[in-house]
Structures are given as structure tokens and as C-alpha cells.
């Protein structure tokens, strides 16, 4: 069993990058492979590329959106993005940790950074979805205060898209 390097927050760099930046590509490429391996028989091979290209890159640009990349020693190891869902709500997308760096707490770092930036950009709520074959994501969102918008006791395969919401600190929602 491989031993994971403990997370040293001081060694991490958070970058806000455009979608076309070459430092983003390795994570998106690995994400496409992961989606196909988990969901190819459910949604069809190639559905991952379709999902990853569903939204124009401009939707992940400021001020309404952002793409954050976490680097360690110059290597892109985790990231995530958000886009405008509605006037008060950011939709988180593409939250990802490179397979060699999982189980180190990086997804929580990504969530924290995305939430911080979304709040700074004026959002008061987060909406996100994950797939039925990503139990680690489901458990992460439940453990970090996200409210499931589905029956958590139902078979995830019957739900298809597991939606979550979370209110951000700030002035009350109108």
C-alpha cells in the first residue's frame, strides 16, 4: 500500500486560471478517463468528453465564474470551478484531485477555496451535482455541510444526478 505524503498547506499554491491554461489540461484529461471508466456503461463511451465540453469556457471566467488549480511544487494536483447558476448561486463543477494525490484532504482545500472566492464574488448559495458512482464525493459534500436535494437512502443509480446545496456566510438571502 502506497503511503501518501501528508498535506503541507504552506507548500500549496492556489491559482485562478482560464480554462485553456495548459496547467488545467492534465486534470481535465484524467477526469475524462475517470468519467468514462465509471459511467461509460451508464451514459455511453465518450459521454465524458461531452459533459466536460457542455459549458463554454467563458462561463468559468470572472467575474461570474472561476477555475481554481491547486499546485504543489509546481505540479497541478487538484482543482475545481464554478459558474453562475443564478443571481445568488454559484454552481460548482469539475472538483477533482489527481489520482496520485487522493486521500490527502485536497478536495476539502478545493471546496474551501471555491466557497471563499464565490462568497467574495457576491454569491450566497452553492449548487452542485455529482454522479451516482462517486460515493467519495457524496460523502465529502455531506461531511462539509452540503444539504442533499435527494433521498440519501435511495439507490444512487436510480437518481442519476445527486444534487447538493449550501448557503454561504454573508447577508441573508432575499
Z-matrix of the N, CA and C atoms (Angstrom, degrees):
N
C 1 1.455
C 2 1.522 1 109.32
N 3 1.318 2 115.10 1 132.02
C 4 1.460 3 121.34 2 -178.04
C 5 1.525 4 110.50 3 -76.26
N 6 1.322 5 116.52 4 135.41
C 7 1.451 6 121.56 5 176.82
C 8 1.523 7 108.39 6 -89.53
N 9 1.318 8 116.06 7 130.02
C 10 1.459 9 121.59 8 -179.88
C 11 1.521 10 109.67 9 -86.80
N 12 1.322 11 115.59 10 142.18
C 13 1.453 12 121.46 11 176.20
C 14 1.525 13 108.46 12 -69.53
N 15 1.344 14 117.62 13 128.69
C 16 1.466 15 119.24 14 177.73
C 17 1.533 16 110.09 15 -59.03
N 18 1.311 17 115.90 16 148.92
C 19 1.454 18 121.23 17 -177.57
C 20 1.521 19 110.15 18 -76.80
N 21 1.318 20 115.97 19 123.52
C 22 1.459 21 123.32 20 175.55
C 23 1.523 22 106.56 21 -109.52
N 24 1.326 23 116.48 22 99.67
C 25 1.465 24 120.81 23 -175.59
C 26 1.527 25 112.31 24 -57.65
N 27 1.320 26 117.39 25 -30.98
C 28 1.464 27 120.62 26 179.81
C 29 1.522 28 111.69 27 -67.55
N 30 1.321 29 117.90 28 -22.21
C 31 1.466 30 121.45 29 -178.96
C 32 1.531 31 112.15 30 -88.72
N 33 1.336 32 117.06 31 -2.61
C 34 1.458 33 120.74 32 -178.14
C 35 1.523 34 111.27 33 -93.53
N 36 1.316 35 114.91 34 143.07
C 37 1.456 36 122.04 35 174.56
C 38 1.518 37 107.29 36 -120.52
N 39 1.322 38 116.86 37 131.06
C 40 1.464 39 122.07 38 177.36
C 41 1.517 40 107.74 39 -103.26
N 42 1.325 41 115.42 40 121.11
C 43 1.454 42 121.51 41 -179.46
C 44 1.522 43 109.77 42 -114.84
N 45 1.320 44 116.91 43 138.18
C 46 1.459 45 123.01 44 172.87
C 47 1.526 46 105.39 45 -101.65
N 48 1.335 47 116.60 46 108.74
C 49 1.461 48 121.73 47 -169.98
C 50 1.526 49 112.13 48 -121.37
N 51 1.335 50 116.45 49 154.94
C 52 1.463 51 118.60 50 170.46
C 53 1.524 52 109.54 51 -74.53
N 54 1.311 53 116.66 52 153.86
C 55 1.463 54 122.01 53 -177.17
C 56 1.530 55 112.23 54 -56.34
N 57 1.312 56 117.99 55 -32.97
C 58 1.472 57 120.89 56 -176.30
C 59 1.529 58 113.36 57 -82.90
N 60 1.321 59 119.01 58 -0.47
C 61 1.463 60 120.87 59 -179.92
C 62 1.529 61 109.59 60 -63.74
N 63 1.341 62 118.30 61 134.67
C 64 1.471 63 120.32 62 -177.91
C 65 1.529 64 114.43 63 -61.07
N 66 1.325 65 118.91 64 -20.50
C 67 1.465 66 120.77 65 178.56
C 68 1.522 67 111.67 66 -73.34
N 69 1.325 68 118.04 67 -14.53
C 70 1.459 69 123.04 68 179.52
C 71 1.531 70 111.05 69 -86.28
N 72 1.317 71 116.98 70 -33.03
C 73 1.463 72 123.02 71 -172.02
C 74 1.530 73 114.56 72 -54.10
N 75 1.346 74 120.61 73 -45.90
C 76 1.471 75 119.14 74 -178.22
C 77 1.531 76 113.35 75 -58.11
N 78 1.316 77 117.02 76 -38.63
C 79 1.460 78 118.87 77 179.97
C 80 1.522 79 110.96 78 -71.39
N 81 1.326 80 117.93 79 -40.69
C 82 1.463 81 119.95 80 179.29
C 83 1.526 82 110.93 81 -66.42
N 84 1.330 83 116.56 82 -37.41
C 85 1.467 84 119.28 83 177.80
C 86 1.526 85 111.00 84 -63.47
N 87 1.328 86 116.60 85 -44.36
C 88 1.459 87 119.30 86 179.56
C 89 1.529 88 110.72 87 -68.43
N 90 1.314 89 117.23 88 -34.79
C 91 1.456 90 121.06 89 177.22
C 92 1.529 91 110.66 90 -62.13
N 93 1.317 92 117.87 91 -41.00
C 94 1.467 93 121.38 92 178.20
C 95 1.524 94 111.18 93 -61.63
N 96 1.320 95 117.15 94 -42.67
C 97 1.467 96 121.14 95 178.16
C 98 1.527 97 110.03 96 -63.68
N 99 1.312 98 116.46 97 -43.73
C 100 1.470 99 120.92 98 179.56
C 101 1.526 100 111.25 99 -62.51
N 102 1.332 101 116.71 100 -45.86
C 103 1.468 102 120.09 101 178.32
C 104 1.526 103 110.72 102 -58.66
N 105 1.330 104 116.31 103 -45.37
C 106 1.467 105 118.96 104 -179.54
C 107 1.522 106 111.71 105 -64.16
N 108 1.338 107 117.07 106 -39.84
C 109 1.465 108 118.86 107 -178.84
C 110 1.531 109 111.63 108 -69.43
N 111 1.331 110 117.82 109 -34.23
C 112 1.466 111 120.64 110 -179.45
C 113 1.528 112 112.73 111 -83.89
N 114 1.333 113 116.88 112 -34.74
C 115 1.461 114 119.99 113 -169.18
C 116 1.520 115 115.28 114 -121.33
N 117 1.317 116 117.94 115 0.89
C 118 1.465 117 120.12 116 -176.97
C 119 1.509 118 113.58 117 -55.45
N 120 1.340 119 117.60 118 -40.77
C 121 1.466 120 120.01 119 -179.98
C 122 1.529 121 111.86 120 -77.48
N 123 1.335 122 117.75 121 -17.15
C 124 1.461 123 121.33 122 -178.95
C 125 1.535 124 111.30 123 -90.95
N 126 1.332 125 115.95 124 -45.28
C 127 1.462 126 120.77 125 -175.75
C 128 1.524 127 113.36 126 -110.72
N 129 1.333 128 117.85 127 -7.80
C 130 1.461 129 121.75 128 -178.84
C 131 1.519 130 111.84 129 99.13
N 132 1.321 131 116.04 130 142.60
C 133 1.470 132 120.68 131 177.95
C 134 1.517 133 108.99 132 -62.30
N 135 1.314 134 115.60 133 141.33
C 136 1.456 135 120.48 134 -178.75
C 137 1.513 136 113.10 135 89.83
N 138 1.335 137 117.19 136 -10.09
C 139 1.465 138 119.91 137 179.01
C 140 1.522 139 111.13 138 -64.66
N 141 1.331 140 116.24 139 -26.79
C 142 1.471 141 119.97 140 179.49
C 143 1.518 142 110.65 141 -62.36
N 144 1.310 143 117.05 142 -47.56
C 145 1.467 144 120.43 143 179.59
C 146 1.525 145 110.17 144 -61.16
N 147 1.328 146 115.43 145 -40.00
C 148 1.465 147 119.76 146 178.42
C 149 1.528 148 110.25 147 -62.28
N 150 1.328 149 117.29 148 -45.04
C 151 1.462 150 121.27 149 179.29
C 152 1.525 151 110.91 150 -63.75
N 153 1.323 152 117.33 151 -43.83
C 154 1.465 153 120.49 152 -177.89
C 155 1.527 154 112.29 153 -67.58
N 156 1.324 155 116.95 154 -21.17
C 157 1.465 156 120.81 155 179.65
C 158 1.522 157 112.72 156 -106.24
N 159 1.325 158 116.90 157 10.73
C 160 1.467 159 121.15 158 -176.50
C 161 1.527 160 112.25 159 -62.20
N 162 1.320 161 117.45 160 -36.33
C 163 1.463 162 121.76 161 -175.65
C 164 1.522 163 109.82 162 -111.60
N 165 1.329 164 117.34 163 138.14
C 166 1.461 165 119.58 164 176.52
C 167 1.534 166 110.49 165 -62.59
N 168 1.316 167 116.31 166 145.19
C 169 1.473 168 121.33 167 -179.72
C 170 1.521 169 111.51 168 -55.04
N 171 1.320 170 117.77 169 -31.09
C 172 1.471 171 121.57 170 -178.32
C 173 1.526 172 111.98 171 -61.27
N 174 1.343 173 117.54 172 -26.21
C 175 1.463 174 119.46 173 179.63
C 176 1.525 175 112.14 174 -68.50
N 177 1.322 176 117.11 175 -17.81
C 178 1.467 177 121.69 176 179.99
C 179 1.525 178 111.53 177 -101.18
N 180 1.332 179 116.58 178 12.55
C 181 1.465 180 121.63 179 177.84
C 182 1.529 181 108.59 180 -99.62
N 183 1.350 182 115.04 181 156.64
C 184 1.447 183 120.02 182 178.06
C 185 1.517 184 111.14 183 -69.74
N 186 1.304 185 116.50 184 159.13
C 187 1.456 186 126.57 185 5.83
C 188 1.536 187 114.08 186 -87.51
N 189 1.332 188 117.96 187 -14.90
C 190 1.458 189 119.82 188 -176.12
C 191 1.507 190 115.07 189 -79.86
N 192 1.319 191 116.53 190 -19.83
C 193 1.455 192 120.54 191 -177.65
C 194 1.508 193 111.75 192 -137.09
N 195 1.315 194 114.72 193 178.30
C 196 1.468 195 120.43 194 178.02
C 197 1.519 196 109.07 195 -165.72
N 198 1.308 197 115.67 196 153.97
C 199 1.459 198 122.18 197 170.84
C 200 1.526 199 105.96 198 -127.69
N 201 1.324 200 115.30 199 119.61
C 202 1.461 201 120.99 200 -179.70
C 203 1.517 202 109.65 201 -107.50
N 204 1.301 203 115.81 202 137.22
C 205 1.456 204 122.96 203 177.15
C 206 1.527 205 107.39 204 -121.67
N 207 1.321 206 115.56 205 132.74
C 208 1.464 207 121.13 206 175.40
C 209 1.520 208 106.80 207 -100.41
N 210 1.321 209 115.15 208 125.99
C 211 1.462 210 120.03 209 177.19
C 212 1.517 211 110.16 210 -116.62
N 213 1.331 212 113.86 211 148.61
C 214 1.456 213 122.25 212 174.85
C 215 1.513 214 105.72 213 -132.48
N 216 1.323 215 116.95 214 121.40
C 217 1.474 216 122.09 215 -177.65
C 218 1.524 217 111.53 216 52.37
N 219 1.341 218 116.64 217 40.14
C 220 1.455 219 121.71 218 176.75
C 221 1.515 220 115.49 219 79.92
N 222 1.339 221 118.32 220 -0.31
C 223 1.464 222 122.27 221 179.95
C 224 1.523 223 109.54 222 -102.21
N 225 1.329 224 116.92 223 132.49
C 226 1.462 225 121.81 224 175.67
C 227 1.521 226 108.54 225 -74.40
N 228 1.341 227 116.47 226 116.29
C 229 1.469 228 119.68 227 -173.26
C 230 1.527 229 113.91 228 -118.69
N 231 1.327 230 117.93 229 -15.21
C 232 1.461 231 121.02 230 179.37
C 233 1.522 232 108.14 231 -162.77
N 234 1.310 233 115.36 232 162.30
C 235 1.454 234 117.99 233 178.41
C 236 1.510 235 111.83 234 -174.55
N 237 1.291 236 114.45 235 179.63
C 238 1.452 237 122.13 236 178.04
C 239 1.509 238 109.24 237 -176.41
N 240 1.314 239 115.28 238 168.09
C 241 1.455 240 120.08 239 -176.22
C 242 1.523 241 109.73 240 -143.28
N 243 1.328 242 114.89 241 165.16
C 244 1.456 243 119.59 242 168.79
C 245 1.510 244 109.89 243 -143.08
N 246 1.327 245 113.42 244 157.94
C 247 1.456 246 123.06 245 178.16
C 248 1.518 247 107.50 246 -137.29
N 249 1.318 248 116.68 247 163.07
C 250 1.463 249 120.41 248 178.29
C 251 1.528 250 108.90 249 -70.85
N 252 1.329 251 115.96 250 126.42
C 253 1.457 252 122.14 251 175.62
C 254 1.532 253 108.97 252 -97.42
N 255 1.341 254 115.42 253 -47.24
C 256 1.465 255 122.43 254 169.31
C 257 1.531 256 106.61 255 -153.61
N 258 1.321 257 117.82 256 -174.45
C 259 1.466 258 120.92 257 -172.93
C 260 1.527 259 113.46 258 -56.45
N 261 1.337 260 117.57 259 -34.29
C 262 1.468 261 121.62 260 -177.25
C 263 1.518 262 113.84 261 -105.34
N 264 1.336 263 117.75 262 -6.10
C 265 1.462 264 121.25 263 -168.12
C 266 1.520 265 112.69 264 -123.66
N 267 1.326 266 114.69 265 129.96
C 268 1.474 267 121.38 266 171.81
C 269 1.521 268 107.44 267 -98.68
N 270 1.317 269 116.45 268 140.28
C 271 1.458 270 121.31 269 174.93
C 272 1.517 271 108.67 270 -103.33
N 273 1.323 272 116.50 271 118.43
C 274 1.456 273 121.55 272 178.26
C 275 1.523 274 109.30 273 -81.09
N 276 1.332 275 115.07 274 137.24
C 277 1.458 276 122.20 275 -179.46
C 278 1.525 277 108.69 276 -138.93
N 279 1.330 278 115.98 277 158.64
C 280 1.468 279 123.06 278 168.21
C 281 1.519 280 114.28 279 58.08
N 282 1.322 281 118.14 280 33.11
C 283 1.466 282 119.88 281 176.35
C 284 1.522 283 106.55 282 -72.48
N 285 1.327 284 115.11 283 122.46
C 286 1.451 285 119.08 284 -167.75
C 287 1.514 286 111.19 285 -151.25
N 288 1.323 287 115.32 286 142.25
C 289 1.461 288 122.72 287 171.41
C 290 1.521 289 107.25 288 -123.14
N 291 1.306 290 115.89 289 131.86
C 292 1.466 291 120.22 290 178.51
C 293 1.531 292 109.00 291 -57.85
N 294 1.315 293 116.32 292 141.34
C 295 1.473 294 121.01 293 -174.04
C 296 1.530 295 113.49 294 -56.64
N 297 1.317 296 118.91 295 -30.51
C 298 1.474 297 120.67 296 179.47
C 299 1.521 298 112.82 297 -75.80
N 300 1.329 299 116.73 298 -8.88
C 301 1.469 300 119.99 299 -174.15
C 302 1.522 301 113.43 300 -121.56
N 303 1.307 302 117.11 301 15.15
C 304 1.464 303 119.93 302 -179.36
C 305 1.528 304 110.88 303 -74.94
N 306 1.331 305 114.62 304 161.92
C 307 1.466 306 123.72 305 178.60
C 308 1.529 307 112.25 306 68.29
N 309 1.345 308 115.57 307 29.67
C 310 1.459 309 120.72 308 177.90
C 311 1.528 310 111.80 309 -118.95
N 312 1.326 311 117.80 310 -0.79
C 313 1.463 312 120.89 311 -179.21
C 314 1.521 313 114.12 312 91.58
N 315 1.310 314 116.70 313 10.70
C 316 1.464 315 119.58 314 -176.90
C 317 1.525 316 113.15 315 -69.33
N 318 1.309 317 118.36 316 -34.41
C 319 1.468 318 119.97 317 179.46
C 320 1.533 319 110.34 318 -62.34
N 321 1.317 320 116.56 319 -36.68
C 322 1.473 321 119.53 320 176.25
C 323 1.527 322 110.83 321 -66.10
N 324 1.323 323 117.09 322 -37.79
C 325 1.469 324 120.53 323 176.58
C 326 1.521 325 109.30 324 -61.97
N 327 1.327 326 116.82 325 -45.92
C 328 1.463 327 121.03 326 179.60
C 329 1.527 328 110.00 327 -59.91
N 330 1.326 329 117.25 328 -48.84
C 331 1.468 330 120.46 329 179.47
C 332 1.525 331 111.75 330 -57.57
N 333 1.322 332 116.57 331 -46.28
C 334 1.466 333 121.15 332 -179.39
C 335 1.520 334 111.00 333 -59.81
N 336 1.331 335 116.19 334 -45.48
C 337 1.472 336 120.32 335 -179.39
C 338 1.524 337 111.62 336 -67.04
N 339 1.333 338 117.39 337 -41.62
C 340 1.464 339 120.25 338 177.73
C 341 1.533 340 110.72 339 -63.39
N 342 1.339 341 116.83 340 -44.13
C 343 1.464 342 120.49 341 179.08
C 344 1.525 343 110.67 342 -61.99
N 345 1.319 344 116.83 343 -43.23
C 346 1.467 345 121.02 344 -179.51
C 347 1.526 346 110.45 345 -60.30
N 348 1.326 347 116.62 346 -48.39
C 349 1.461 348 120.34 347 -177.78
C 350 1.530 349 111.09 348 -68.66
N 351 1.317 350 117.87 349 -40.09
C 352 1.467 351 120.39 350 178.35
C 353 1.538 352 109.91 351 -60.30
N 354 1.326 353 117.35 352 -43.09
C 355 1.466 354 120.77 353 178.60
C 356 1.527 355 110.50 354 -63.43
N 357 1.333 356 116.95 355 -42.25
C 358 1.470 357 120.37 356 177.89
C 359 1.524 358 111.62 357 -62.22
N 360 1.311 359 116.74 358 -30.26
C 361 1.474 360 121.58 359 179.41
C 362 1.524 361 112.39 360 -84.94
N 363 1.344 362 116.84 361 4.47
C 364 1.450 363 120.69 362 173.82
C 365 1.515 364 116.22 363 96.59
N 366 1.311 365 117.84 364 1.02
C 367 1.466 366 119.35 365 178.14
C 368 1.519 367 109.74 366 -75.05
N 369 1.320 368 116.47 367 146.88
C 370 1.454 369 122.44 368 179.84
C 371 1.513 370 112.27 369 -116.10
N 372 1.330 371 116.28 370 -6.83
C 373 1.462 372 119.54 371 -176.90
C 374 1.529 373 108.97 372 -146.97
N 375 1.325 374 114.93 373 152.32
C 376 1.465 375 122.08 374 176.33
C 377 1.521 376 107.75 375 -117.99
N 378 1.318 377 114.85 376 140.70
C 379 1.457 378 122.46 377 171.57
C 380 1.519 379 105.83 378 -127.04
N 381 1.321 380 116.62 379 137.85
C 382 1.459 381 119.94 380 174.75
C 383 1.507 382 109.40 381 -153.67
N 384 1.321 383 114.83 382 160.19
C 385 1.462 384 120.67 383 174.76
C 386 1.521 385 108.51 384 -131.35
N 387 1.299 386 114.84 385 154.54
C 388 1.456 387 121.43 386 171.17
C 389 1.524 388 107.19 387 -137.42
N 390 1.301 389 115.06 388 165.71
C 391 1.449 390 119.33 389 -177.16
C 392 1.516 391 113.11 390 -86.30
N 393 1.326 392 116.18 391 163.21
C 394 1.467 393 120.95 392 -177.36
C 395 1.525 394 113.93 393 -68.85
N 396 1.329 395 116.96 394 -15.63
C 397 1.465 396 120.30 395 -178.97
C 398 1.529 397 112.14 396 -106.54
N 399 1.307 398 115.48 397 28.92
C 400 1.462 399 121.12 398 176.59
C 401 1.534 400 108.57 399 -127.47
N 402 1.337 401 116.66 400 66.68
C 403 1.465 402 119.23 401 -177.20
C 404 1.524 403 112.70 402 -61.40
N 405 1.330 404 117.60 403 -30.04
C 406 1.463 405 118.75 404 179.35
C 407 1.525 406 110.73 405 -65.45
N 408 1.332 407 117.92 406 -36.04
C 409 1.464 408 121.18 407 176.97
C 410 1.522 409 110.20 408 -68.64
N 411 1.318 410 116.99 409 -45.18
C 412 1.461 411 121.18 410 178.32
C 413 1.528 412 110.00 411 -55.52
N 414 1.323 413 117.34 412 -47.15
C 415 1.465 414 120.97 413 -178.37
C 416 1.532 415 111.46 414 -67.59
N 417 1.326 416 117.76 415 -36.93
C 418 1.467 417 121.11 416 176.74
C 419 1.527 418 110.28 417 -60.40
N 420 1.324 419 117.25 418 -48.50
C 421 1.465 420 120.07 419 -177.64
C 422 1.523 421 111.12 420 -65.15
N 423 1.309 422 117.72 421 -40.92
C 424 1.464 423 120.10 422 177.36
C 425 1.530 424 110.72 423 -63.33
N 426 1.324 425 117.17 424 -39.52
C 427 1.468 426 121.86 425 -177.86
C 428 1.525 427 113.08 426 -73.12
N 429 1.325 428 117.51 427 -17.49
C 430 1.467 429 120.39 428 -176.94
C 431 1.529 430 112.62 429 -110.51
N 432 1.329 431 116.14 430 22.01
C 433 1.458 432 119.96 431 170.77
C 434 1.512 433 116.88 432 89.94
N 435 1.301 434 117.92 433 10.32
C 436 1.465 435 120.12 434 177.13
C 437 1.528 436 108.90 435 -81.96
N 438 1.318 437 115.23 436 139.99
C 439 1.455 438 121.99 437 -178.65
C 440 1.527 439 109.42 438 -94.15
N 441 1.323 440 117.65 439 122.63
C 442 1.468 441 119.44 440 178.71
C 443 1.525 442 110.27 441 -69.27
N 444 1.308 443 115.74 442 139.81
C 445 1.458 444 121.94 443 177.28
C 446 1.526 445 109.29 444 -106.03
N 447 1.322 446 115.48 445 32.29
C 448 1.461 447 123.28 446 -178.04
C 449 1.519 448 107.70 447 -151.79
N 450 1.297 449 116.35 448 167.50
C 451 1.458 450 122.17 449 177.57
C 452 1.527 451 108.43 450 -76.39
N 453 1.325 452 116.92 451 109.52
C 454 1.464 453 120.64 452 -176.72
C 455 1.528 454 112.56 453 -66.92
N 456 1.318 455 117.70 454 -14.46
C 457 1.459 456 120.98 455 179.68
C 458 1.529 457 112.94 456 -93.33
N 459 1.326 458 116.42 457 -8.60
C 460 1.470 459 120.42 458 179.39
C 461 1.521 460 109.74 459 -76.34
N 462 1.315 461 116.40 460 157.70
C 463 1.464 462 122.00 461 174.92
C 464 1.527 463 107.54 462 -65.81
N 465 1.340 464 118.74 463 117.12
C 466 1.465 465 121.01 464 -177.93
C 467 1.530 466 113.55 465 -54.49
N 468 1.323 467 117.14 466 -31.28
C 469 1.472 468 120.24 467 -179.55
C 470 1.531 469 111.51 468 -62.62
N 471 1.331 470 117.04 469 -26.23
C 472 1.466 471 119.81 470 179.14
C 473 1.524 472 111.58 471 -81.67
N 474 1.332 473 117.00 472 -15.88
C 475 1.466 474 121.50 473 -177.62
C 476 1.530 475 110.70 474 -92.16
N 477 1.304 476 116.83 475 -36.57
C 478 1.471 477 125.22 476 179.76
C 479 1.530 478 113.08 477 76.39
N 480 1.321 479 119.11 478 -56.51
C 481 1.456 480 121.91 479 -177.88
C 482 1.523 481 108.22 480 -123.18
N 483 1.324 482 116.48 481 116.10
C 484 1.463 483 122.28 482 -177.25
C 485 1.525 484 108.64 483 -92.28
N 486 1.315 485 116.69 484 107.64
C 487 1.468 486 121.69 485 -176.73
C 488 1.526 487 110.80 486 -94.42
N 489 1.336 488 114.38 487 144.24
C 490 1.461 489 122.46 488 178.22
C 491 1.525 490 109.01 489 -135.54
N 492 1.330 491 116.43 490 152.65
C 493 1.463 492 121.86 491 172.27
C 494 1.524 493 109.11 492 -133.82
N 495 1.318 494 114.53 493 158.68
C 496 1.466 495 120.31 494 176.38
C 497 1.518 496 107.91 495 -154.12
N 498 1.310 497 116.68 496 134.62
C 499 1.459 498 121.02 497 174.34
C 500 1.523 499 108.42 498 -84.96
N 501 1.315 500 115.89 499 138.56
C 502 1.458 501 121.86 500 177.07
C 503 1.513 502 109.52 501 -93.84
N 504 1.334 503 117.24 502 153.92
C 505 1.459 504 119.19 503 176.96
C 506 1.529 505 109.96 504 -64.59
N 507 1.295 506 115.90 505 148.74
C 508 1.455 507 120.61 506 179.28
C 509 1.514 508 110.53 507 146.63
N 510 1.311 509 116.22 508 -167.36
C 511 1.461 510 119.37 509 179.28
C 512 1.525 511 110.81 510 -60.37
N 513 1.322 512 118.35 511 152.32
C 514 1.462 513 120.96 512 -179.91
C 515 1.534 514 111.27 513 -59.03
N 516 1.311 515 114.67 514 148.79
C 517 1.471 516 120.05 515 176.26
C 518 1.505 517 109.51 516 -70.16
N 519 1.313 518 115.43 517 145.00
C 520 1.478 519 119.51 518 179.13
C 521 1.512 520 110.97 519 -83.15
